[in-house]
Amino acid sequence: KMSSFRKALKSKQRNHHERSQPVFRKQLGLLEKKKDYKLRADDYHKKQNTLAALRKKALEKNPDEFYFKMISSKLEDGVHVPKKGNQEVEMTEEQKKVMRTQDIRYVEMKRVAEAKKIERLKGELHLLDADSKQKNKHTFFVDSKKEVHSFDLANHLKTAPELVDRVYNRPTLETLQTKTIQGTVEPRSMMKMAKQRKHQYKILSQRIDREKKMFVISQKIQTRKDLQDKNKKVKVKKETPNAAAIYKFEPKRKR
């Protein structure tokens, strides 16, 4: 009974046809329906309300008010753009290149290799000054001015006059009677050795700088791997060319 009623009801229905554009308005395109008008009207009123709010904000603005964007941006073709000089560089081009082409295991391997070479160089140089002269001063005190003029440094240190300028391996006369001097004493040879030591210290400085750069790159790669974790986190310190960013992660109980 229900199926026959449904068939009878459907036979009485007519297909609904939307009203089309009149012939004399064909050049205007399709006839706008109410739903199309409503979308257009809502968009129009939204824009009008935005313009009214901006006009009100401009009228109520204090012309003497200062904000920091005034000194960190400039106008270009009527548009405010940030000054390039004030932008902080977070990463150098060298760091970007290494992080883009290498993984953390390679960077850590190179860093450990540099650290071993640094330790070996430090052991060879014994942290001596390159020009064999101390930066600090050794002050000797005497009782009178007469002793100042007659003060003999070699006699006071109980060593040979030729060894006074040496800040390392400066044996006393008593030691020289039983042992020989290790190293050269001639001025020309000492200058040559000082030049070689200076070169070694330069290499050591370069290796220490390289090891620091590798350490920073390794830290930055590890930080990016840690950020893939879905735990909540807060940035404590932003990234700089000399240090990775620091994040504080929400504590999570391990099950």
C-alpha positions in Angstrom: 0.0 0.0 0.0 2.8 2.4 0.9 4.7 1.8 -2.4 1.5 2.4 -4.5 0.9 5.7 -2.5 4.5 6.8 -3.1 4.2 6.1 -6.9 0.9 8.0 -7.1 2.4 11.0 -5.1 5.4 11.1 -7.4 3.3 11.2 -10.6 1.6 14.4 -9.4 5.0 16.2 -8.7 6.6 18.5 -11.2 10.3 19.2 -11.7 11.3 22.6 -10.3 13.0 24.8 -12.8 14.9 27.9 -11.7 13.9 31.2 -13.3 16.3 32.0 -16.1 17.6 35.3 -17.3 15.1 37.2 -19.5 16.0 37.3 -23.2 16.6 41.1 -23.2 19.1 40.7 -20.4 21.1 37.8 -21.9 24.2 39.9 -22.2 24.4 40.2 -18.4 25.0 36.5 -18.0 23.3 34.1 -15.6 20.5 35.4 -13.4 21.7 35.9 -9.8 19.8 33.8 -7.3 19.1 34.7 -3.7 21.9 32.6 -2.3 24.4 34.3 -4.6 23.1 37.7 -3.6 23.4 36.8 0.1 27.1 35.8 -0.3 27.8 39.0 -2.1 25.9 41.2 0.4 27.7 39.5 3.4 31.1 40.1 1.8 30.2 43.8 1.0 29.0 44.5 4.6 32.0 42.8 6.1 34.3 45.1 4.1 32.3 48.1 5.0 32.5 47.3 8.7 36.3 46.8 8.5 36.7 50.2 6.8 34.6 51.8 9.4 36.6 50.3 12.2 39.9 51.4 10.6 38.5 55.0 10.2 37.6 55.0 13.9 41.0 53.7 14.9 42.7 56.3 12.8 40.6 59.2 14.3 41.2 58.1 17.9 45.0 57.4 17.4 47.4 59.5 19.5 49.9 61.2 17.0 52.5 61.4 19.8 52.4 57.8 20.7 55.7 55.9 20.3 56.1 52.2 19.4 59.2 50.3 18.6 58.1 49.4 15.1 59.0 53.0 14.2 62.7 52.4 14.6 62.8 48.8 13.3 60.9 49.4 10.0 61.0 51.8 7.1 58.6 52.9 4.3 59.2 51.5 0.8 56.6 52.5 -1.8 54.2 53.4 1.0 54.5 50.0 2.7 56.2 49.3 6.0 59.0 46.8 5.8 61.5 45.7 8.5 65.0 47.0 8.3 67.5 44.4 7.2 70.2 45.7 9.5 68.0 44.9 12.6 67.3 41.3 11.6 69.2 38.9 13.7 70.9 36.1 11.8 70.0 32.7 13.3 72.3 30.6 11.1 75.3 31.1 8.9 75.5 29.9 5.3 78.1 27.4 6.3 75.8 25.9 8.9 72.9 25.7 6.5 75.1 23.9 3.9 76.4 21.3 6.4 72.9 20.7 7.9 71.4 20.3 4.5 73.9 17.8 3.2 75.2 15.9 6.3 73.6 14.0 9.2 74.4 14.3 13.0 76.6 11.1 13.0 79.0 12.6 10.4 79.2 16.0 12.2 79.8 14.3 15.5 82.5 12.1 14.0 84.3 15.2 12.6 84.0 17.0 15.9 85.5 14.1 17.9 88.4 13.9 15.4 89.1 17.6 15.8 88.9 17.3 19.6 91.6 14.5 19.5 93.9 16.6 17.3 93.5 19.5 19.6 94.5 17.4 22.6 97.5 16.1 20.8 98.6 19.6 19.8 98.2 20.9 23.4 100.3 18.1 24.6 103.1 19.0 22.1 103.0 22.7 22.8 102.7 22.5 26.6 100.7 25.8 26.3 103.9 27.9 25.9 103.8 31.4 24.6 104.8 31.7 20.9 107.4 34.4 21.4 108.8 32.7 24.6 107.9 35.7 26.7 105.5 35.8 29.6 102.5 38.2 29.4 102.5 38.6 33.2 105.4 40.3 35.1 107.5 39.0 38.0 108.3 41.8 40.5 111.4 41.6 42.7 111.6 43.7 45.9 114.8 45.2 47.3 115.6 47.2 50.4 117.3 50.3 48.8 117.6 52.3 45.5 121.2 51.3 45.4 120.3 47.6 45.1 117.9 48.5 42.3 120.7 49.8 40.1 123.1 47.0 41.0 120.4 44.3 40.7 121.5 41.2 38.7 118.6 39.1 37.5 120.8 36.1 36.5 122.5 36.1 39.9 119.2 36.4 41.7 117.6 33.5 39.7 120.9 31.5 40.1 121.1 30.8 36.4 123.3 31.6 33.4 122.8 35.1 31.8 122.0 33.4 28.4 119.0 31.6 30.0 117.3 34.7 31.6 114.9 35.4 28.7 113.6 31.8 28.7 110.2 31.4 30.4 110.5 27.6 30.3 113.3 25.1 30.8 115.5 27.6 32.7 117.8 25.4 34.9 119.9 26.8 37.7 123.7 26.8 37.8 123.7 23.9 40.2 121.6 21.8 37.8 123.9 22.7 34.9 126.8 21.2 36.6 125.2 17.7 36.5 122.9 18.0 33.5 122.9 19.5 30.0 120.5 22.1 28.7 117.6 20.6 26.8 116.9 22.6 23.6 118.9 25.3 21.8 120.4 28.4 23.3 121.5 30.3 20.1 119.4 33.4 19.4 118.9 32.4 15.7 117.7 28.9 16.6 115.5 30.2 19.3 113.9 32.7 16.8 113.3 29.8 14.4 111.7 27.7 17.1 109.5 30.6 18.2 108.3 31.0 14.6 107.5 27.3 14.4 105.6 27.5 17.7 103.7 30.5 16.6 102.6 28.6 13.5 101.5 25.6 15.6 99.5 27.9 17.9 97.7 29.3 14.8 96.8 25.8 13.7 95.6 25.0 17.2 93.4 28.1 17.3 91.9 27.1 13.9 91.2 23.6 15.1 89.5 24.8 18.3 87.3 27.2 16.2 86.4 24.4 13.8 85.6 22.0 16.7 83.3 24.7 18.2 81.5 25.2 14.9 80.9 21.4 14.6 79.6 21.3 18.1 77.1 24.1 17.4 75.9 22.4 14.1 75.5 19.1 16.0 73.4 20.8 18.7 71.2 22.4 16.1 70.6 19.2 14.2 69.7 17.4 17.5 67.3 20.2 18.4 65.5 19.8 15.2 65.2 16.1 15.8 63.8 16.7 19.3 61.2 19.2 17.9 59.6 16.3 15.9 58.3 15.0 19.2 54.6 15.9 19.7 55.1 16.8 23.4 54.2 20.4 24.4 57.2 22.7 24.4 58.1 26.3 25.1 61.0 28.2 23.5 63.3 29.5 26.3 66.1 31.0 24.1 66.1 31.6 20.4 68.7 30.3 18.0 71.9 32.2 17.2 74.9 31.6 14.9 76.9 30.5 18.0 74.2 28.4 19.9 71.2 26.3 19.2 67.7 27.2 20.4 66.7 26.1 23.9 63.3 24.5 24.5 61.6 23.5 27.7 59.5 20.3 27.2 56.5 19.3 29.2 57.4 16.5 31.6 55.9 13.2 30.5 55.7 10.0 32.6 57.2 7.0 30.9 55.0 3.9 31.0 
